[in-house]
Amino acid sequence: MMVLGQYLSQYQALEESMVAKKKADLEALVLKLLKEKTKIGIHDVAQAAGLSKSDEGDRKAIRRVLTTLVERGLLEAKGAARARVYVPTNAAVTETSSPEGGLTKPFKDIPLSQESETLLKYVSQSLQARTPVGYNQDFLRSYEPNRIFYLTHTQRAELLKTGTVESKVSPAGTYARNILNRLLIDLSWNSSRLEGNTYSLLETKRLIELGENAVGKDASEAQMILNHKEAIEYIIESAAEATISSHEVCSIHALLSENLLGDPSASGRIRQIAVGVGGTNYMPLENPHILKEYFQLFIDKLNLIEDPFEQSFFSLVQLSYMQAFEDVNKRTARLVANIPLIKKNLNPLSFMEVDPEAYVKALLGVYEKNDVSLFLDLYLWAYRRSSQRYSAIQQAMGEPNLLKLKYRTEIQDIIRSVILEKVAGPQVVHRIQNLMEAKNLPETDTAEIFKLIEMEIIGLHDGNIARFKIRPSEFQEWKILQ
């Protein structure tokens, strides 16, 4: 009996060890999937793990792992029963990112103030090490337009100098209409990218201009990008309005959330339910009556602000913090932040090159500390980068891109191959990736090189193809296929 007892004890320990290992393997797999998808379900995990989608034992094992990750604040569950999906939270972005570079890695190119560095250390701690907080009503109430400023006088003056396109006065929205095609692609892509969307810049361009979905991508990703396009067009059409109304902000949310919410009636409506924000100890307002009051207070204060950049940053901070809608709050804030700039015919803010982890950590400072210092440093840097995209400032004061200079030959060879091989539009991204792999480029540089190649291809025209030793006839033959 003693031998049998020992055997059973050893067998039980072995079984528990195998179960623990299987759980750990599944957790690692889920975290890996979070880097590739904007949402996952039990069937996604089962397929990736080689498990049965119909076996109840396998489904329970996967469900337990997903529930554990929800409890740890890495996943957020949406929907019910078989329609339930899981989306990554802010904490998941941090946990699945590379540890190299420590706290400053996502901010490596962004000048940070001493206050920002202190805040960054706080928000980089584990969730358990940070203090739980609720919505601070005084954060909005204490803000006095034109007396209290998030941006200093010097910062506002520098942004105005950077963002001014021309000295003559034109009707509101004129400049945005002139660069509409580029703005639609840039802002739609970058804002969606910050939400985990995996479309590339070229794929976004084809979707917006040709209505062509990228192969192998989730339908919700295409919906997210197309919703941005509709919302940006609406903002430009409304540019002549004297104020930014609550109706306009709600309409922008309705356009951005179209076909993406479990409850369609929640689009464009101030939320009537409590919501949580994944990856943070911050709990937004729960009372729908008070929430409506504060949303209107936000609108009132916003329209009293005279400086367009202060208006822009105020929108970004307070709308994100308030979480006025059931979902799609950050996207709404990013687009509303562009309204004052578009009305004044200033360069827009497209959030190009903004690191998703940097964006998340900057927001955590607002959520948990009501400290805007890190978000402000990110905003100032991001606006300068966006302005370089839309004006002659890059030629006047910008330095050559050192990575582009280093890999000049490889970039030219890849672009030349794409054109001479007459690669059709839907296959361009895949062909670029294959050509890059063949050149064995350093893994640390591949993502940036890919962006550079995309930008070059998007900007190709008859006047600049000589840089790639391409004849006009060869370029036209390729262009017909795009």
Sine and cosine of phi, psi and omega as CSV:
sin_phi,cos_phi,sin_psi,cos_psi,sin_omega,cos_omega
0.00,0.00,-0.62,0.78,0.00,-1.00
-0.88,0.47,-0.65,0.76,0.00,-1.00
-0.91,0.42,-0.68,0.73,0.01,-1.00
-0.89,0.45,-0.65,0.76,0.02,-1.00
-0.89,0.45,-0.67,0.74,0.02,-1.00
-0.90,0.44,-0.65,0.76,-0.01,-1.00
-0.89,0.46,-0.71,0.70,-0.01,-1.00
-0.90,0.44,-0.62,0.78,0.01,-1.00
-0.90,0.43,-0.69,0.72,0.02,-1.00
-0.91,0.42,-0.65,0.76,0.00,-1.00
-0.90,0.44,-0.67,0.74,0.01,-1.00
-0.90,0.43,-0.67,0.74,0.02,-1.00
-0.89,0.45,-0.66,0.76,0.01,-1.00
-0.90,0.43,-0.67,0.74,0.00,-1.00
-0.90,0.44,-0.68,0.74,0.02,-1.00
-0.90,0.44,-0.61,0.79,0.03,-1.00
-0.90,0.43,-0.66,0.75,0.00,-1.00
-0.92,0.40,-0.64,0.76,0.02,-1.00
-0.89,0.46,-0.69,0.72,0.00,-1.00
-0.89,0.46,-0.66,0.75,0.01,-1.00
-0.91,0.40,-0.66,0.75,0.02,-1.00
-0.88,0.47,-0.65,0.76,0.02,-1.00
-0.90,0.43,-0.69,0.72,0.01,-1.00
-0.89,0.45,-0.65,0.76,0.02,-1.00
-0.90,0.44,-0.67,0.75,0.00,-1.00
-0.92,0.40,-0.63,0.77,0.04,-1.00
-0.88,0.48,-0.70,0.71,0.01,-1.00
-0.89,0.46,-0.62,0.78,0.00,-1.00
-0.91,0.41,-0.68,0.73,0.02,-1.00
-0.88,0.48,-0.72,0.70,0.00,-1.00
-0.89,0.46,-0.55,0.84,0.06,-1.00
-0.93,0.36,-0.66,0.75,0.01,-1.00
-0.89,0.45,-0.52,0.86,-0.01,-1.00
-0.89,0.46,-0.42,0.91,0.03,-1.00
-0.97,0.24,-0.33,0.94,-0.12,-0.99
-0.95,-0.30,-0.38,0.93,-0.09,-1.00
-0.79,-0.62,0.46,-0.89,0.06,-1.00
-0.99,0.11,-0.34,0.94,0.07,-1.00
-0.42,-0.91,0.45,-0.89,0.00,-1.00
-0.68,-0.73,0.41,-0.91,0.07,-1.00
-0.79,-0.61,0.05,-1.00,0.00,-1.00
-0.85,0.52,-0.62,0.79,-0.03,-1.00
-0.92,0.40,-0.55,0.84,0.04,-1.00
-0.90,0.44,-0.70,0.71,-0.01,-1.00
-0.92,0.39,-0.68,0.74,0.00,-1.00
-0.87,0.50,-0.70,0.71,-0.01,-1.00
-0.90,0.44,-0.70,0.72,-0.02,-1.00
-0.92,0.38,-0.54,0.84,-0.04,-1.00
-1.00,0.02,-0.11,0.99,-0.04,-1.00
0.96,0.28,0.45,0.90,0.02,-1.00
-0.98,-0.17,0.22,-0.97,0.00,-1.00
-0.97,0.23,0.70,-0.72,0.04,-1.00
-0.97,0.22,-0.35,0.94,-0.09,-1.00
-0.97,-0.25,-0.34,0.94,-0.01,-1.00
-0.92,0.40,0.83,-0.55,-0.09,-1.00
-0.91,0.41,-0.56,0.83,0.03,-1.00
-0.89,0.46,-0.70,0.72,0.03,-1.00
-0.91,0.41,-0.67,0.75,-0.01,-1.00
-0.89,0.46,-0.65,0.76,0.01,-1.00
-0.91,0.42,-0.64,0.77,0.00,-1.00
-0.89,0.46,-0.68,0.73,0.01,-1.00
-0.92,0.39,-0.67,0.74,-0.02,-1.00
-0.89,0.46,-0.62,0.79,0.02,-1.00
-0.89,0.45,-0.66,0.75,0.00,-1.00
-0.91,0.41,-0.70,0.72,0.01,-1.00
-0.89,0.45,-0.65,0.76,0.03,-1.00
-0.89,0.45,-0.65,0.76,0.03,-1.00
-0.88,0.48,-0.67,0.74,-0.01,-1.00
-0.93,0.36,-0.52,0.86,0.10,-0.99
-0.91,0.42,-0.70,0.71,0.00,-1.00
-0.90,0.44,-0.51,0.86,0.02,-1.00
-0.99,0.15,-0.07,1.00,0.04,-1.00
0.99,0.13,0.26,0.97,-0.01,-1.00
-1.00,-0.07,-0.39,0.92,0.03,-1.00
-0.79,-0.61,0.42,-0.91,0.12,-0.99
-0.81,-0.59,0.81,-0.59,-0.02,-1.00
-1.00,0.08,0.69,-0.72,0.05,-1.00
-0.73,-0.69,0.63,-0.78,-0.01,-1.00
1.00,0.06,0.06,-1.00,-0.05,-1.00
-0.74,-0.67,0.37,-0.93,0.07,-1.00
0.78,0.62,-0.74,-0.67,-0.07,-1.00
-0.95,0.31,-0.27,0.96,0.01,-1.00
-1.00,0.05,0.00,1.00,-0.07,-1.00
-0.94,0.34,0.71,-0.70,0.09,-1.00
-0.78,-0.63,0.26,-0.96,-0.02,-1.00
-0.82,-0.58,0.75,-0.66,-0.02,-1.00
-0.89,-0.46,0.54,-0.84,0.00,-1.00
-0.94,0.34,0.59,-0.81,0.04,-1.00
-0.99,-0.11,0.03,-1.00,0.06,-1.00
-0.84,0.54,-0.62,0.78,-0.03,-1.00
-0.91,0.41,-0.54,0.84,0.01,-1.00
-0.91,0.42,-0.59,0.80,0.04,-1.00
-0.85,0.52,-0.69,0.72,-0.02,-1.00
-0.93,0.36,-0.70,0.71,-0.09,-1.00
-0.93,0.36,-0.56,0.83,-0.05,-1.00
-1.00,-0.01,-0.02,1.00,0.02,-1.00
-1.00,0.08,0.31,-0.95,-0.03,-1.00
-0.93,0.36,0.66,-0.75,0.01,-1.00
-0.98,0.20,-0.18,0.98,-0.04,-1.00
-0.89,0.46,0.69,-0.73,0.05,-1.00
0.99,-0.11,-0.13,0.99,0.08,-1.00
0.88,0.48,-0.54,-0.84,-0.11,-0.99
-0.91,0.41,-0.54,0.84,-0.17,-0.99
-1.00,-0.01,-0.08,1.00,-0.12,-0.99
-0.80,0.60,-0.78,0.63,0.00,-1.00
-0.93,0.36,-0.25,0.97,0.00,-1.00
-0.94,-0.34,0.33,0.95,-0.18,-0.98
-0.86,0.50,-0.47,0.88,-0.02,-1.00
-0.98,-0.20,0.02,1.00,-0.12,-0.99
-0.96,-0.26,0.85,-0.52,0.05,-1.00
-0.91,0.42,0.80,-0.60,-0.04,-1.00
-0.91,-0.41,0.65,-0.76,0.10,-1.00
-0.97,0.25,0.21,-0.98,0.03,-1.00
-0.89,0.46,-0.62,0.79,0.03,-1.00
-0.89,0.46,-0.65,0.76,0.00,-1.00
-0.91,0.41,-0.66,0.76,0.00,-1.00
-0.90,0.43,-0.63,0.78,0.05,-1.00
-0.90,0.43,-0.70,0.72,0.01,-1.00
-0.91,0.42,-0.64,0.77,0.00,-1.00
-0.87,0.49,-0.64,0.77,0.03,-1.00
-0.89,0.46,-0.62,0.79,-0.01,-1.00
-0.92,0.38,-0.77,0.64,-0.09,-1.00
-0.96,0.29,-0.22,0.98,0.03,-1.00
-1.00,0.08,-0.10,1.00,0.08,-1.00
-0.95,0.32,0.25,-0.97,0.07,-1.00
-0.90,0.44,0.33,-0.94,0.00,-1.00
-0.86,0.52,-0.62,0.78,-0.05,-1.00
-0.93,0.37,-0.43,0.90,-0.06,-1.00
-1.00,0.10,-0.15,0.99,-0.04,-1.00
-0.98,-0.21,0.49,-0.87,-0.11,-0.99
-0.99,0.14,0.76,-0.65,0.08,-1.00
-0.90,0.44,0.67,-0.75,-0.01,-1.00
-0.64,-0.77,0.42,-0.91,0.10,-1.00
-0.95,-0.31,-0.02,-1.00,-0.01,-1.00
-0.90,0.43,0.80,-0.60,0.01,-1.00
-1.00,-0.09,0.97,-0.25,-0.07,-1.00
-0.89,0.46,-0.46,0.89,-0.04,-1.00
-0.96,0.28,-0.33,0.94,-0.01,-1.00
-0.86,0.51,-0.64,0.76,0.06,-1.00
-1.00,0.04,-0.69,0.73,-0.08,-1.00
-0.87,0.48,-0.61,0.80,-0.08,-1.00
-0.97,0.22,-0.21,0.98,-0.01,-1.00
-0.97,0.24,0.86,-0.52,0.02,-1.00
-0.94,-0.35,0.94,-0.33,-0.04,-1.00
-0.80,0.59,0.73,-0.68,0.06,-1.00
0.94,0.33,0.04,1.00,0.12,-0.99
-0.88,-0.47,-0.63,0.78,0.11,-0.99
-0.96,-0.29,0.69,-0.73,-0.02,-1.00
-0.75,-0.66,0.66,-0.75,0.18,-0.98
-0.97,0.23,-0.62,0.79,0.00,-1.00
-0.99,-0.15,0.68,-0.73,0.04,-1.00
-0.95,0.31,0.24,-0.97,0.04,-1.00
-0.85,0.52,-0.67,0.74,0.00,-1.00
-0.90,0.44,-0.68,0.73,0.01,-1.00
-0.90,0.43,-0.66,0.76,0.02,-1.00
-0.90,0.43,-0.64,0.77,0.01,-1.00
-0.91,0.40,-0.66,0.75,0.01,-1.00
-0.92,0.39,-0.65,0.76,0.03,-1.00
-0.90,0.43,-0.64,0.77,0.02,-1.00
-0.89,0.45,-0.68,0.73,0.03,-1.00
-0.89,0.45,-0.66,0.75,0.00,-1.00
-0.93,0.37,-0.63,0.78,-0.13,-0.99
-1.00,-0.01,-0.19,0.98,-0.03,-1.00
-0.95,0.31,0.78,-0.63,-0.05,-1.00
-1.00,-0.08,-0.71,0.70,0.00,-1.00
-0.52,-0.85,0.41,-0.91,-0.09,-1.00
-0.98,0.18,-0.45,0.89,-0.04,-1.00
-0.96,0.29,0.49,-0.87,-0.01,-1.00
-1.00,0.05,0.80,-0.60,0.01,-1.00
-0.83,-0.56,0.34,-0.94,0.06,-1.00
-0.83,0.56,0.55,-0.83,-0.03,-1.00
-0.81,0.58,0.72,-0.69,0.05,-1.00
1.00,0.05,-0.01,1.00,-0.05,-1.00
-0.87,0.49,-0.74,0.67,-0.06,-1.00
-0.91,0.43,-0.67,0.74,0.00,-1.00
-0.88,0.48,-0.59,0.81,0.04,-1.00
-0.92,0.39,-0.58,0.82,-0.02,-1.00
-0.92,0.38,-0.50,0.86,-0.01,-1.00
-0.93,-0.37,0.39,0.92,-0.15,-0.99
-0.80,0.60,-0.76,0.65,-0.07,-1.00
-0.86,0.51,-0.69,0.73,0.00,-1.00
-0.94,0.34,-0.65,0.76,-0.02,-1.00
-0.90,0.44,-0.68,0.74,0.01,-1.00
-0.84,0.54,-0.69,0.72,-0.04,-1.00
-0.95,0.30,-0.77,0.64,-0.08,-1.00
-0.88,0.47,-0.79,0.62,-0.07,-1.00
-0.94,0.33,-0.64,0.77,0.03,-1.00
-0.88,0.47,-0.69,0.73,-0.03,-1.00
-0.93,0.36,-0.77,0.64,-0.08,-1.00
-0.92,0.38,-0.67,0.74,0.02,-1.00
-0.91,0.42,-0.63,0.77,0.04,-1.00
-0.93,0.36,-0.63,0.77,0.02,-1.00
-0.85,0.52,-0.61,0.79,0.02,-1.00
-0.92,0.38,-0.27,0.96,0.05,-1.00
-0.99,-0.14,0.13,0.99,0.02,-1.00
1.00,-0.07,0.11,0.99,0.02,-1.00
-0.90,0.43,0.69,-0.72,-0.10,-0.99
-0.98,-0.19,0.08,1.00,0.07,-1.00
-0.88,0.47,0.63,-0.78,0.10,-0.99
-0.99,0.10,0.13,-0.99,0.00,-1.00
-0.89,0.46,-0.68,0.73,0.02,-1.00
-0.91,0.41,-0.65,0.76,0.02,-1.00
-0.91,0.42,-0.60,0.80,0.06,-1.00
-0.90,0.43,-0.67,0.74,0.02,-1.00
-0.87,0.50,-0.70,0.71,-0.01,-1.00
-0.93,0.38,-0.60,0.80,0.01,-1.00
-0.91,0.41,-0.71,0.70,-0.05,-1.00
-0.95,0.31,-0.67,0.74,-0.09,-1.00
-1.00,0.09,-0.54,0.84,-0.09,-1.00
-0.89,-0.46,-0.14,0.99,-0.04,-1.00
0.94,0.33,0.42,0.91,-0.10,-1.00
-0.98,-0.18,0.91,-0.42,0.02,-1.00
-0.95,0.31,0.60,-0.80,0.06,-1.00
-0.96,0.28,0.63,-0.77,-0.03,-1.00
-0.93,0.37,0.71,-0.71,0.08,-1.00
0.99,0.14,0.06,1.00,0.00,-1.00
-0.99,-0.13,0.48,-0.88,0.03,-1.00
-0.92,0.39,0.63,-0.78,-0.02,-1.00
-0.87,0.49,-0.50,0.87,-0.01,-1.00
-0.92,0.40,-0.45,0.90,0.02,-1.00
-0.93,0.36,-0.68,0.73,0.05,-1.00
-0.90,0.43,-0.65,0.76,0.02,-1.00
-0.87,0.49,-0.68,0.74,0.00,-1.00
-0.86,0.51,-0.71,0.71,-0.03,-1.00
-0.93,0.37,-0.71,0.71,-0.01,-1.00
-0.91,0.42,-0.55,0.83,0.07,-1.00
-0.90,0.44,-0.64,0.77,0.07,-1.00
-0.87,0.50,-0.70,0.72,0.00,-1.00
-0.84,0.54,-0.73,0.68,-0.01,-1.00
-0.89,0.45,-0.66,0.75,-0.04,-1.00
-0.93,0.36,-0.63,0.78,0.02,-1.00
-0.91,0.41,-0.68,0.73,0.04,-1.00
-0.88,0.48,-0.63,0.78,0.02,-1.00
-0.90,0.44,-0.67,0.74,0.01,-1.00
-0.87,0.49,-0.70,0.72,-0.02,-1.00
-0.92,0.38,-0.62,0.78,0.03,-1.00
-0.91,0.41,-0.46,0.89,-0.04,-1.00
-0.99,-0.10,0.11,0.99,-0.14,-0.99
-0.87,0.49,-0.47,0.88,-0.06,-1.00
-0.97,0.23,-0.19,0.98,0.01,-1.00
-0.88,0.47,0.63,-0.77,-0.08,-1.00
-0.93,0.36,-0.55,0.83,-0.04,-1.00
-0.79,-0.61,0.16,-0.99,0.12,-0.99
-0.98,-0.18,0.96,-0.30,-0.11,-0.99
-1.00,0.01,0.29,-0.96,0.09,-1.00
-0.89,0.45,-0.56,0.83,0.03,-1.00
-0.88,0.47,-0.65,0.76,-0.01,-1.00
-0.91,0.41,-0.70,0.72,0.00,-1.00
-0.90,0.43,-0.68,0.73,0.03,-1.00
-0.91,0.42,-0.60,0.80,0.03,-1.00
-0.92,0.40,-0.63,0.78,0.05,-1.00
-0.89,0.46,-0.68,0.74,0.06,-1.00
-0.89,0.46,-0.67,0.74,0.00,-1.00
-0.87,0.50,-0.66,0.75,0.00,-1.00
-0.94,0.35,-0.64,0.77,-0.02,-1.00
-0.94,0.33,-0.50,0.87,-0.09,-1.00
-0.99,-0.14,0.00,1.00,-0.01,-1.00
-0.76,0.65,0.84,-0.54,0.09,-1.00
0.91,0.41,0.32,0.95,-0.01,-1.00
-0.86,-0.50,-0.14,0.99,-0.03,-1.00
-0.97,-0.26,0.55,-0.84,0.04,-1.00
-0.90,0.44,-0.56,0.83,0.04,-1.00
-0.95,-0.33,0.97,-0.23,-0.05,-1.00
-0.85,0.53,-0.49,0.87,-0.03,-1.00
-0.95,0.32,-0.20,0.98,0.01,-1.00
-0.98,0.20,-0.21,0.98,0.03,-1.00
-0.93,0.38,0.83,-0.56,0.05,-1.00
0.97,0.25,0.22,0.98,-0.04,-1.00
-0.85,-0.53,0.72,-0.69,0.08,-1.00
-0.85,0.52,0.74,-0.67,-0.15,-0.99
-0.89,0.46,0.53,-0.85,0.01,-1.00
-0.91,-0.41,0.13,0.99,0.00,-1.00
-0.80,-0.60,0.31,-0.95,0.08,-1.00
-0.98,0.22,0.57,-0.82,0.05,-1.00
-0.75,-0.66,0.40,-0.91,0.11,-0.99
-0.91,-0.42,0.37,-0.93,0.05,-1.00
-0.91,-0.42,0.91,-0.42,-0.07,-1.00
-0.89,0.46,0.59,-0.81,0.09,-1.00
0.99,0.16,0.17,0.99,0.00,-1.00
-0.62,-0.78,0.40,-0.92,0.06,-1.00
-1.00,0.01,0.13,0.99,-0.03,-1.00
-1.00,0.09,0.74,-0.67,0.06,-1.00
-0.90,-0.43,0.90,-0.43,0.00,-1.00
-0.92,0.38,0.17,-0.99,0.05,-1.00
-0.81,0.59,0.61,-0.80,0.02,-1.00
-0.96,-0.28,-0.56,0.83,-0.07,-1.00
-0.95,0.31,0.91,-0.42,-0.06,-1.00
-0.89,0.45,-0.49,0.87,0.00,-1.00
-0.94,0.34,-0.68,0.73,0.03,-1.00
-0.93,0.37,-0.60,0.80,0.02,-1.00
-0.88,0.48,-0.69,0.73,0.04,-1.00
-0.89,0.45,-0.62,0.78,0.02,-1.00
-0.88,0.47,-0.70,0.71,-0.04,-1.00
-0.96,0.27,-0.51,0.86,0.08,-1.00
-0.90,0.44,-0.69,0.72,0.03,-1.00
-0.93,0.38,-0.58,0.81,0.07,-1.00
-0.89,0.45,-0.63,0.78,0.08,-1.00
-0.86,0.50,-0.72,0.70,0.01,-1.00
-0.88,0.47,-0.70,0.72,-0.02,-1.00
-0.88,0.47,-0.73,0.68,-0.01,-1.00
-0.93,0.38,-0.62,0.79,0.00,-1.00
-0.84,0.54,-0.69,0.72,-0.06,-1.00
-0.97,0.23,-0.22,0.97,0.08,-1.00
-1.00,0.09,-0.33,0.94,-0.03,-1.00
-0.94,0.34,0.77,-0.64,-0.07,-1.00
-1.00,0.02,-0.59,0.81,-0.06,-1.00
-0.99,0.14,0.78,-0.62,-0.06,-1.00
-0.90,0.44,-0.55,0.84,-0.01,-1.00
-0.97,0.25,-0.59,0.80,0.10,-0.99
-0.90,0.43,-0.65,0.76,0.08,-1.00
-0.86,0.52,-0.72,0.69,-0.05,-1.00
-0.88,0.48,-0.78,0.63,-0.05,-1.00
-0.94,0.34,-0.60,0.80,0.07,-1.00
-0.85,0.53,-0.69,0.72,0.03,-1.00
-0.87,0.50,-0.73,0.68,-0.06,-1.00
-0.88,0.47,-0.68,0.73,-0.03,-1.00
-0.95,0.32,-0.82,0.57,-0.17,-0.99
-0.96,0.28,-0.59,0.81,0.04,-1.00
-0.93,0.36,-0.64,0.77,0.04,-1.00
-0.90,0.44,-0.68,0.74,-0.05,-1.00
-0.93,0.36,-0.65,0.76,-0.09,-1.00
-0.93,0.36,-0.54,0.84,-0.07,-1.00
0.78,0.62,0.83,0.55,-0.12,-0.99
-0.93,0.36,-0.35,0.94,-0.07,-1.00
-0.90,-0.43,0.24,-0.97,-0.04,-1.00
-0.90,0.44,-0.52,0.85,0.00,-1.00
-0.31,-0.95,0.06,-1.00,0.05,-1.00
0.90,0.44,0.53,0.85,-0.01,-1.00
-0.97,0.25,-0.69,0.72,-0.06,-1.00
-0.92,0.40,-0.63,0.78,0.05,-1.00
-0.89,0.45,-0.67,0.74,0.03,-1.00
-0.88,0.48,-0.69,0.72,-0.01,-1.00
-0.88,0.47,-0.65,0.76,-0.02,-1.00
-0.90,0.43,-0.61,0.79,-0.01,-1.00
-0.98,0.21,-0.64,0.77,0.04,-1.00
-0.89,0.47,-0.57,0.82,0.02,-1.00
-0.89,0.46,-0.33,0.95,0.02,-1.00
-1.00,0.04,-0.29,0.96,-0.07,-1.00
-0.86,0.52,-0.77,0.64,0.00,-1.00
-0.87,0.50,-0.56,0.83,-0.01,-1.00
-0.95,0.32,-0.66,0.75,0.01,-1.00
-0.92,0.39,-0.64,0.77,0.01,-1.00
-0.88,0.47,-0.57,0.82,-0.06,-1.00
-1.00,-0.08,0.15,0.99,0.00,-1.00
0.84,0.54,0.64,0.77,0.07,-1.00
-0.99,-0.13,0.28,-0.96,0.09,-1.00
-0.84,0.54,0.68,-0.73,0.02,-1.00
-0.97,0.23,0.19,-0.98,0.05,-1.00
-0.95,-0.30,0.96,-0.27,-0.09,-1.00
-0.99,-0.17,-0.04,1.00,0.04,-1.00
0.89,0.46,0.45,0.90,0.00,-1.00
-0.91,0.41,0.64,-0.76,0.05,-1.00
0.93,0.37,0.10,1.00,0.05,-1.00
-0.95,0.30,0.81,-0.59,0.00,-1.00
-0.96,0.28,0.77,-0.63,-0.01,-1.00
-0.83,0.55,-0.61,0.79,0.00,-1.00
-0.93,0.37,-0.61,0.79,0.04,-1.00
-0.90,0.44,-0.66,0.75,0.00,-1.00
-0.89,0.46,-0.69,0.72,-0.01,-1.00
-0.89,0.47,-0.75,0.67,-0.05,-1.00
-0.92,0.40,-0.59,0.81,0.05,-1.00
-0.89,0.45,-0.64,0.77,0.04,-1.00
-0.93,0.36,-0.57,0.82,0.03,-1.00
-0.86,0.50,-0.58,0.82,0.05,-1.00
-0.89,0.46,-0.60,0.80,0.05,-1.00
-0.95,0.32,-0.73,0.68,-0.04,-1.00
-0.87,0.50,-0.76,0.64,-0.22,-0.98
-0.99,-0.13,-0.34,0.94,-0.04,-1.00
-0.81,-0.58,-0.09,1.00,-0.13,-0.99
0.79,0.61,0.54,0.84,-0.02,-1.00
-0.95,-0.30,0.89,-0.45,-0.08,-1.00
-1.00,-0.08,0.03,1.00,-0.15,-0.99
-0.86,0.51,-0.72,0.70,-0.03,-1.00
-0.94,0.35,-0.65,0.76,0.03,-1.00
-0.91,0.41,-0.59,0.81,0.00,-1.00
-0.93,0.38,-0.69,0.72,0.05,-1.00
-0.87,0.49,-0.64,0.77,0.04,-1.00
-0.91,0.41,-0.67,0.74,-0.01,-1.00
-0.88,0.47,-0.73,0.68,-0.02,-1.00
-0.87,0.49,-0.70,0.71,0.01,-1.00
-0.91,0.41,-0.71,0.70,-0.05,-1.00
-0.89,0.45,-0.61,0.79,-0.01,-1.00
-0.93,0.36,-0.63,0.78,0.05,-1.00
-0.89,0.46,-0.66,0.75,0.03,-1.00
-0.91,0.43,-0.66,0.75,0.02,-1.00
-0.90,0.44,-0.67,0.74,-0.01,-1.00
-0.88,0.47,-0.59,0.81,0.05,-1.00
-0.88,0.47,-0.46,0.89,0.00,-1.00
-0.96,0.27,-0.52,0.86,-0.17,-0.99
-0.94,-0.35,0.00,1.00,-0.05,-1.00
-0.65,-0.76,0.00,-1.00,-0.02,-1.00
-0.99,0.13,0.09,1.00,-0.03,-1.00
-0.87,0.49,-0.59,0.81,-0.03,-1.00
-0.88,0.48,-0.65,0.76,0.02,-1.00
-0.95,0.30,-0.55,0.84,-0.08,-1.00
-0.97,0.22,-0.58,0.81,-0.12,-0.99
-0.68,-0.73,-0.04,1.00,-0.05,-1.00
-0.99,0.16,0.43,-0.90,0.06,-1.00
-0.99,-0.16,0.40,-0.91,0.03,-1.00
-0.86,0.51,0.56,-0.83,0.06,-1.00
-0.95,0.32,0.90,-0.43,-0.10,-0.99
-0.91,0.40,-0.57,0.82,0.02,-1.00
-0.92,0.38,-0.65,0.76,0.03,-1.00
-0.90,0.44,-0.60,0.80,0.03,-1.00
-0.93,0.37,-0.67,0.74,-0.04,-1.00
-0.90,0.43,-0.65,0.76,-0.07,-1.00
-0.95,-0.33,0.49,0.87,-0.07,-1.00
-0.82,0.58,-0.73,0.69,-0.03,-1.00
-0.90,0.43,-0.72,0.70,-0.02,-1.00
-0.89,0.45,-0.67,0.74,0.01,-1.00
-0.89,0.45,-0.71,0.71,0.00,-1.00
-0.90,0.44,-0.65,0.76,0.00,-1.00
-0.89,0.46,-0.68,0.73,-0.04,-1.00
-0.92,0.40,-0.72,0.70,-0.01,-1.00
-0.91,0.42,-0.65,0.76,0.04,-1.00
-0.88,0.47,-0.66,0.75,0.01,-1.00
-0.90,0.44,-0.69,0.73,0.01,-1.00
-0.85,0.53,-0.66,0.75,-0.04,-1.00
-0.97,0.25,-0.74,0.67,-0.05,-1.00
-0.93,0.38,-0.50,0.87,0.05,-1.00
-0.98,0.19,-0.09,1.00,-0.01,-1.00
0.81,0.58,0.76,0.65,0.00,-1.00
-0.95,0.33,0.84,-0.55,-0.03,-1.00
-0.94,0.35,0.43,-0.90,-0.08,-1.00
-0.71,0.70,-0.79,0.62,-0.06,-1.00
-0.89,0.45,-0.35,0.94,-0.05,-1.00
-0.98,-0.18,-0.05,1.00,-0.10,-0.99
-0.86,0.50,-0.75,0.66,-0.05,-1.00
-0.86,0.50,-0.72,0.69,-0.01,-1.00
-0.89,0.46,-0.63,0.77,-0.02,-1.00
-0.93,0.36,-0.63,0.78,0.06,-1.00
-0.86,0.51,-0.71,0.71,-0.02,-1.00
-0.88,0.47,-0.66,0.75,0.01,-1.00
-0.91,0.41,-0.68,0.74,0.00,-1.00
-0.91,0.42,-0.59,0.80,0.04,-1.00
-0.92,0.39,-0.66,0.75,0.03,-1.00
-0.88,0.48,-0.63,0.78,-0.02,-1.00
-0.91,0.42,-0.42,0.91,-0.02,-1.00
-1.00,0.01,-0.04,1.00,0.03,-1.00
0.77,0.64,0.76,0.65,0.01,-1.00
-0.95,0.32,0.50,-0.87,0.02,-1.00
-0.84,0.54,0.74,-0.67,-0.07,-1.00
-0.85,0.52,-0.54,0.84,-0.04,-1.00
-0.92,0.39,-0.35,0.94,-0.07,-1.00
-0.96,-0.28,-0.18,0.98,-0.17,-0.99
-0.88,0.48,-0.66,0.75,-0.04,-1.00
-0.89,0.46,-0.69,0.73,-0.01,-1.00
-0.94,0.34,-0.62,0.79,0.03,-1.00
-0.90,0.44,-0.65,0.76,0.02,-1.00
-0.87,0.50,-0.68,0.73,0.03,-1.00
-0.88,0.47,-0.67,0.74,0.00,-1.00
-0.88,0.48,-0.68,0.73,0.00,-1.00
-0.91,0.42,-0.67,0.74,0.04,-1.00
-0.86,0.52,-0.72,0.69,-0.01,-1.00
-0.88,0.47,-0.65,0.76,0.01,-1.00
-0.90,0.43,-0.70,0.72,-0.02,-1.00
-0.91,0.41,-0.66,0.75,0.03,-1.00
-0.89,0.47,-0.55,0.83,-0.05,-1.00
-1.00,0.00,0.13,0.99,-0.02,-1.00
-0.93,0.37,0.67,-0.74,0.13,-0.99
-0.41,-0.91,0.12,-0.99,-0.09,-1.00
-0.83,0.56,-0.49,0.87,-0.09,-1.00
-0.99,0.15,-0.24,0.97,-0.04,-1.00
-0.84,-0.54,0.08,1.00,-0.05,-1.00
-0.95,0.32,-0.27,0.96,0.02,-1.00
-0.88,0.47,-0.44,0.90,0.01,-1.00
-0.88,0.48,-0.39,0.92,-0.04,-1.00
-0.94,-0.33,0.25,0.97,0.02,-1.00
0.83,0.55,0.71,0.70,0.00,-1.00
-0.92,-0.39,0.72,-0.70,0.05,-1.00
-0.99,0.12,0.48,-0.88,0.00,-1.00
-0.80,0.60,-0.64,0.77,-0.02,-1.00
-0.91,0.42,-0.63,0.78,0.02,-1.00
-0.92,0.39,-0.64,0.77,0.01,-1.00
-0.91,0.42,-0.68,0.73,-0.01,-1.00
-0.91,0.42,-0.61,0.79,0.03,-1.00
-0.89,0.45,-0.62,0.79,0.03,-1.00
-0.96,0.27,-0.64,0.77,-0.08,-1.00
-0.89,0.45,-0.55,0.83,0.02,-1.00
-0.87,0.50,-0.48,0.87,-0.06,-1.00
-1.00,0.09,-0.07,1.00,-0.07,-1.00
-1.00,0.07,0.00,0.00,0.00,0.00
